[in-house]
Amino acid sequence: MPNECYTSEKYTQLERKKLFEDKWAVVGVASSLLNKGDAKPFDLLGIPIIILRDDQNKIRVFHNVCSHRGHKILQKHCKIKNVIRCPYHSWSYDLEGKLISTPHIGGVGKHETEDFDKS
């Protein structure tokens, strides 16, 4: 193969699309998250993800993006106790990735609204 295949952005994008985009990928090993609540951010081909060990000792992977304003949730390896909380507006997710808290979504002091489905 010519050198260009290893150095060209064009080939990188082609390889990403054809080989990785719709396939499973290994992003780490379970031993890197030893304890319940251990979590770390990871960038997978430009896609920000969170890898964590939940309270049932199961490894989970989520997009590292808040569904509210698209803010990155985790910046560095950390210990999560009960919820994954976005630092921007404090939207919170349980350790299974379900949105559980939407502070002030209905206005100041109103944390629920009929017009918004959390699922």
Phi and psi in degrees as GROMACS dihedral restraints (atoms count N, CA, C in turn):
[ dihedral_restraints ]
;  ai    aj    ak    al  type     phi  dphi    fc
    3     4     5     6     1   -69.8    20    10
    4     5     6     7     1   155.8    20    10
    6     7     8     9     1   -54.5    20    10
    7     8     9    10     1   -33.7    20    10
    9    10    11    12     1   -55.4    20    10
   10    11    12    13     1   -31.7    20    10
   12    13    14    15     1   -62.8    20    10
   13    14    15    16     1   -24.9    20    10
   15    16    17    18     1   -98.1    20    10
   16    17    18    19     1   -14.5    20    10
   18    19    20    21     1  -121.1    20    10
   19    20    21    22     1   -14.9    20    10
   21    22    23    24     1   -84.7    20    10
   22    23    24    25     1   134.2    20    10
   24    25    26    27     1   -62.2    20    10
   25    26    27    28     1   -33.8    20    10
   27    28    29    30     1   -59.9    20    10
   28    29    30    31     1   -45.9    20    10
   30    31    32    33     1   -70.4    20    10
   31    32    33    34     1   -34.1    20    10
   33    34    35    36     1   -60.9    20    10
   34    35    36    37     1   -46.2    20    10
   36    37    38    39     1   -65.8    20    10
   37    38    39    40     1   -40.0    20    10
   39    40    41    42     1   -63.3    20    10
   40    41    42    43     1   -45.8    20    10
   42    43    44    45     1   -62.1    20    10
   43    44    45    46     1   -43.2    20    10
   45    46    47    48     1   -58.7    20    10
   46    47    48    49     1   -47.1    20    10
   48    49    50    51     1   -66.6    20    10
   49    50    51    52     1   -46.6    20    10
   51    52    53    54     1   -80.3    20    10
   52    53    54    55     1   -31.5    20    10
   54    55    56    57     1  -106.2    20    10
   55    56    57    58     1   -28.5    20    10
   57    58    59    60     1  -119.9    20    10
   58    59    60    61     1   -27.7    20    10
   60    61    62    63     1   -56.8    20    10
   61    62    63    64     1   -41.3    20    10
   63    64    65    66     1  -117.3    20    10
   64    65    66    67     1    27.7    20    10
   66    67    68    69     1  -121.1    20    10
   67    68    69    70     1   160.6    20    10
   69    70    71    72     1   -69.7    20    10
   70    71    72    73     1   149.1    20    10
   72    73    74    75     1  -139.5    20    10
   73    74    75    76     1   141.1    20    10
   75    76    77    78     1   -79.6    20    10
   76    77    78    79     1   126.8    20    10
   78    79    80    81     1  -116.9    20    10
   79    80    81    82     1     0.6    20    10
   81    82    83    84     1   167.2    20    10
   82    83    84    85     1  -177.1    20    10
   84    85    86    87     1  -121.0    20    10
   85    86    87    88     1   149.8    20    10
   87    88    89    90     1   -58.2    20    10
   88    89    90    91     1   -30.7    20    10
   90    91    92    93     1   -67.8    20    10
   91    92    93    94     1   -11.4    20    10
   93    94    95    96     1   -81.3    20    10
   94    95    96    97     1    -9.8    20    10
   96    97    98    99     1  -126.3    20    10
   97    98    99   100     1    81.7    20    10
   99   100   101   102     1   -72.6    20    10
  100   101   102   103     1   -37.0    20    10
  102   103   104   105     1  -112.7    20    10
  103   104   105   106     1   153.5    20    10
  105   106   107   108     1   -56.4    20    10
  106   107   108   109     1   133.7    20    10
  108   109   110   111     1    92.0    20    10
  109   110   111   112     1   -11.2    20    10
  111   112   113   114     1   -64.1    20    10
  112   113   114   115     1   133.4    20    10
  114   115   116   117     1  -145.8    20    10
  115   116   117   118     1   147.0    20    10
  117   118   119   120     1  -148.4    20    10
  118   119   120   121     1   147.0    20    10
  120   121   122   123     1   -82.2    20    10
  121   122   123   124     1   154.9    20    10
  123   124   125   126     1  -151.4    20    10
  124   125   126   127     1   145.4    20    10
  126   127   128   129     1  -107.5    20    10
  127   128   129   130     1   114.1    20    10
  129   130   131   132     1  -106.8    20    10
  130   131   132   133     1    98.5    20    10
  132   133   134   135     1    53.3    20    10
  133   134   135   136     1    41.5    20    10
  135   136   137   138     1    88.4    20    10
  136   137   138   139     1    -0.5    20    10
  138   139   140   141     1  -103.8    20    10
  139   140   141   142     1   116.4    20    10
  141   142   143   144     1   -75.5    20    10
  142   143   144   145     1   126.9    20    10
  144   145   146   147     1  -129.7    20    10
  145   146   147   148     1   162.4    20    10
  147   148   149   150     1  -116.4    20    10
  148   149   150   151     1   133.1    20    10
  150   151   152   153     1  -113.0    20    10
  151   152   153   154     1   127.7    20    10
  153   154   155   156     1  -144.9    20    10
  154   155   156   157     1   158.1    20    10
  156   157   158   159     1  -104.0    20    10
  157   158   159   160     1   117.2    20    10
  159   160   161   162     1   -80.9    20    10
  160   161   162   163     1  -177.5    20    10
  162   163   164   165     1   -73.2    20    10
  163   164   165   166     1    -7.0    20    10
  165   166   167   168     1  -100.4    20    10
  166   167   168   169     1     7.8    20    10
  168   169   170   171     1    72.9    20    10
  169   170   171   172     1    19.9    20    10
  171   172   173   174     1   -96.6    20    10
  172   173   174   175     1   138.5    20    10
  174   175   176   177     1   -81.5    20    10
  175   176   177   178     1   131.7    20    10
  177   178   179   180     1  -129.8    20    10
  178   179   180   181     1   153.4    20    10
  180   181   182   183     1  -132.6    20    10
  181   182   183   184     1   131.3    20    10
  183   184   185   186     1  -133.9    20    10
  184   185   186   187     1   161.4    20    10
  186   187   188   189     1   -65.0    20    10
  187   188   189   190     1   136.7    20    10
  189   190   191   192     1   -90.3    20    10
  190   191   192   193     1    54.3    20    10
  192   193   194   195     1  -142.5    20    10
  193   194   195   196     1   128.2    20    10
  195   196   197   198     1   -72.5    20    10
  196   197   198   199     1   137.2    20    10
  198   199   200   201     1   -72.2    20    10
  199   200   201   202     1    -9.1    20    10
  201   202   203   204     1   -77.9    20    10
  202   203   204   205     1   -64.3    20    10
  204   205   206   207     1  -126.7    20    10
  205   206   207   208     1    10.7    20    10
  207   208   209   210     1    76.5    20    10
  208   209   210   211     1    14.3    20    10
  210   211   212   213     1   -72.8    20    10
  211   212   213   214     1   143.3    20    10
  213   214   215   216     1   -65.8    20    10
  214   215   216   217     1   135.0    20    10
  216   217   218   219     1   -84.9    20    10
  217   218   219   220     1   -52.1    20    10
  219   220   221   222     1  -105.5    20    10
  220   221   222   223     1   138.4    20    10
  222   223   224   225     1  -106.0    20    10
  223   224   225   226     1   -25.9    20    10
  225   226   227   228     1  -152.7    20    10
  226   227   228   229     1   167.8    20    10
  228   229   230   231     1   -54.7    20    10
  229   230   231   232     1   135.2    20    10
  231   232   233   234     1  -154.4    20    10
  232   233   234   235     1   177.2    20    10
  234   235   236   237     1  -110.8    20    10
  235   236   237   238     1   123.3    20    10
  237   238   239   240     1  -105.4    20    10
  238   239   240   241     1   128.8    20    10
  240   241   242   243     1   -87.0    20    10
  241   242   243   244     1   -65.9    20    10
  243   244   245   246     1  -122.3    20    10
  244   245   246   247     1   -33.2    20    10
  246   247   248   249     1  -137.9    20    10
  247   248   249   250     1   155.0    20    10
  249   250   251   252     1   -97.3    20    10
  250   251   252   253     1   116.0    20    10
  252   253   254   255     1  -114.8    20    10
  253   254   255   256     1   127.8    20    10
  255   256   257   258     1   -70.8    20    10
  256   257   258   259     1   131.4    20    10
  258   259   260   261     1   -73.0    20    10
  259   260   261   262     1   -11.7    20    10
  261   262   263   264     1   -78.9    20    10
  262   263   264   265     1   -59.9    20    10
  264   265   266   267     1  -126.5    20    10
  265   266   267   268     1    13.3    20    10
  267   268   269   270     1    66.7    20    10
  268   269   270   271     1    21.8    20    10
  270   271   272   273     1   -62.2    20    10
  271   272   273   274     1   141.0    20    10
  273   274   275   276     1  -128.7    20    10
  274   275   276   277     1   148.6    20    10
  276   277   278   279     1  -127.9    20    10
  277   278   279   280     1   146.6    20    10
  279   280   281   282     1   -78.7    20    10
  280   281   282   283     1   178.4    20    10
  282   283   284   285     1   -76.5    20    10
  283   284   285   286     1     2.4    20    10
  285   286   287   288     1  -102.6    20    10
  286   287   288   289     1     1.7    20    10
  288   289   290   291     1    91.3    20    10
  289   290   291   292     1     2.6    20    10
  291   292   293   294     1   -80.0    20    10
  292   293   294   295     1   133.1    20    10
  294   295   296   297     1   -67.3    20    10
  295   296   297   298     1   122.5    20    10
  297   298   299   300     1  -120.1    20    10
  298   299   300   301     1   -16.6    20    10
  300   301   302   303     1  -144.7    20    10
  301   302   303   304     1   131.4    20    10
  303   304   305   306     1  -131.3    20    10
  304   305   306   307     1    75.3    20    10
  306   307   308   309     1   -54.5    20    10
  307   308   309   310     1   132.3    20    10
  309   310   311   312     1    61.6    20    10
  310   311   312   313     1    22.9    20    10
  312   313   314   315     1   -64.4    20    10
  313   314   315   316     1   -29.4    20    10
  315   316   317   318     1   -99.2    20    10
  316   317   318   319     1    11.1    20    10
  318   319   320   321     1   120.0    20    10
  319   320   321   322     1   177.5    20    10
  321   322   323   324     1   -57.8    20    10
  322   323   324   325     1   123.7    20    10
  324   325   326   327     1    77.5    20    10
  325   326   327   328     1    -0.1    20    10
  327   328   329   330     1  -108.9    20    10
  328   329   330   331     1   107.9    20    10
  330   331   332   333     1   -97.9    20    10
  331   332   333   334     1     3.6    20    10
  333   334   335   336     1  -137.0    20    10
  334   335   336   337     1   155.0    20    10
  336   337   338   339     1  -153.2    20    10
  337   338   339   340     1   144.2    20    10
  339   340   341   342     1   -65.2    20    10
  340   341   342   343     1   -25.3    20    10
  342   343   344   345     1   -79.8    20    10
  343   344   345   346     1    -3.1    20    10
  345   346   347   348     1  -125.8    20    10
  346   347   348   349     1   124.9    20    10
  348   349   350   351     1  -101.1    20    10
  349   350   351   352     1   120.6    20    10
  351   352   353   354     1   -72.4    20    10
  352   353   354   355     1   -14.9    20    10
